[in-house]
C-alpha cells in the first residue's frame, strides 16, 4: 500500500464517523430473488466512532411483544421470532484498501464472533451505502445492500432520544398512553 492509499483510507474512515439510521436492507439471491429481511421500513442504527469502534443494531419494525413482558422469558416461539427478526454486532472498524472491515468482537449470530466482515461502502453527503459479499441466508447465497442516513444529535430518534415522534415508544407514539408500556414498547 502506498502512502497515498493509506491517506485515502484514513480520510474515508474520518468521513465514516457518525451515527446512521437504517433506511433499507435489501437482500438479493443468486437466482435473482429479492427479499427485505428486516421489512420495508427497518428499525436500526449503525454507529462508527473516532476511536475505530462500531455498533450495529438491525430489526424488523413489526416485531411482536413477548406476552409475559419478561426480557429473558417468552415462549420458544417468541425467542426464535426475536432472534430471526433482529441482528446486532460490534467491534472494531477499519478502512483498508478502500474496503470497510468490521472486526467482530460480539454478535447475536455467534458464528460471526472473531471474524472480519468485509463491506464495500460509499459515503455520499449524509448517506452511507454498505454492500456485503455473498452470505448464506435462508439456504441461499445472498448479497445485501444497506442504505443509511446520518442522524444529527438533536434529531428525534437520534442519539439521546427514545424514538421518532409518532412512532412506537416515541413521544406521542401509540405506547405513550398505554398502561405498562414503559415508554419503549412496540406495537404488535
N, C-alpha and C positions, 0 to 999 in steps of 0.2 A: 504494500500500500504506500502510495506517495504521500508527501506532506499535504498536498492539495486535497487528496481523498480524505485524509484524517480531518482536515479543516472543514470540508463539506459535511462530513458525518457529524462533527461537533456542532456545526451550525444547524443542521437538521434536528439534532437532539434538543438544542435550545428552543427551536421553533415548536417542538412537540410538547414542551412542558405546559401543563394545564389540566383542567377537568373538562371532560366531554360527555355530553348526553347522547345516548344511543338513539338514532333516528330509525334505522332499519338494519336487519340482518337477513341476508338472502343467501340461500344455500342451493348450489346447482350440482346435480349428479352428473356423472359421465354420460348417462343416457339422455341428458337434457332436462330431466325432471327438476322443477324449481320448487323450493319449499321455503317457508319462513318459520324456522323452528321456535322463534320467540314471538310469533304473531305479527300482525300488520303494524302494530304500534308498541314495540317492546319497551319495557322499563329497563333502565340501567345506565351505568356510568363507567367511564374509564378515566383514570387519573394518572398522569405522569409527573413526577416530582423533579425538582432541580438536582436532587441527590442521586437520580438514576433509579428510582423505585417506581413501581406501577401497581395499580389495583384495578381489577375488572369485576363488575357485577352485571350480569345479564339475566333477565327474567321475562316471562310472559306477563302481560298486564292483566290477564283474566285468570290468574291463579286462584283456586278456591281456598277459603279459610279452613283451618283444621276445626272440626266441630267442637272439640273439647278445649280449644284455646291453649293447649299445653305445648310450649315451644319444643319440648323433647318427646311429646306424646304423639297422638294421632294413630290412625289405623295403618296397617301395612300399605293399603292403597293410598292413603293420604301422603305417607312418606315417599312412596315411589313416584307419585304425581309431582310432589315438590321437587324431587331430585331431577326428574325429566324435564321440568319446566324452568329451570334456573341453572346458571353456571357462574362460578366465582373462582378467580385465581389471582395470585400476586407474586411479586418477586422483584428482580432487577430487570431494567430495560436498557438496551444499548443500541445505538445506530452504528452498524458496521457494514462497510462496502455498500452503502445505500439501502440496506435492509434493516428492519426493526427486529431485534432479538428480544424475546420475552424469556427470561431465565427463571423458570417457575420454582418457587420455594414452598408454595402451598396451593392446593387446588381441590375443588369439590369432586373433580374427576381424578382420583388418586393416581391413575396411570401417568398423568402429566407431571406429577411432582418430581423435581430434579431434572426435568427435560428442558431443552431450549426450543421454543416455538418461534419459527421464523415467519415474519409477515412482510409482504410488500406494503408500502404505505405512501400516502400523499397528503401533505398539508397544503391546503389552498385557502388562505384567509383564515376564517374561523372554522372551516370544515376539515375533517380528518376522514380518510378512507383507508381501511385495512383490508388486505386480501390474504387469505390463507392458502397454503398449498392444499392438495387433496388430503382430506381427513376422513376416516371411516366413521359414518354416521348412519344409523338405521340400516346397516348391512351394505351400504353403498359408499364408494369414494365420492366425496363432495368437496367442492371449493366454496368458500364463503366470502361474502363481501359485507363488511360492516361500514355503515355510514354514520358519522357522528358530527356534532356541532359543539364548539367550545362554549361553556357557560360562564357568565360573569358572576363574580362573587355575590352580587346583590340580586341575581335572577331568582325568582321563585322556583323552587325545586333544585336550585344550585347549592353550593356549599353553605351549610348553616340553616337551610330551610327544610322542613319536613316533607314538602310535596308541592306540586304545582297547584295554583289556585283552581278550585273547581274539580280537582282530581281526587281520587280516593285518598283520604287521610290528610289532604292539603287543606289550608284554610278555606272554609266554605264548602268543602267536598262532602260527599254523601256520609262519610264516617263522622262528621262534625257533630251531628245531632243524635247519634246513636248511642244509647247507653252501653257502656262496656267496650266501646270501640277503641279506646286508648289513643285516639288521635292518629294512629298509624295503620288502621285496619284496611283490609282490602274488600272490595265488593266481590261477591260470588258471581 
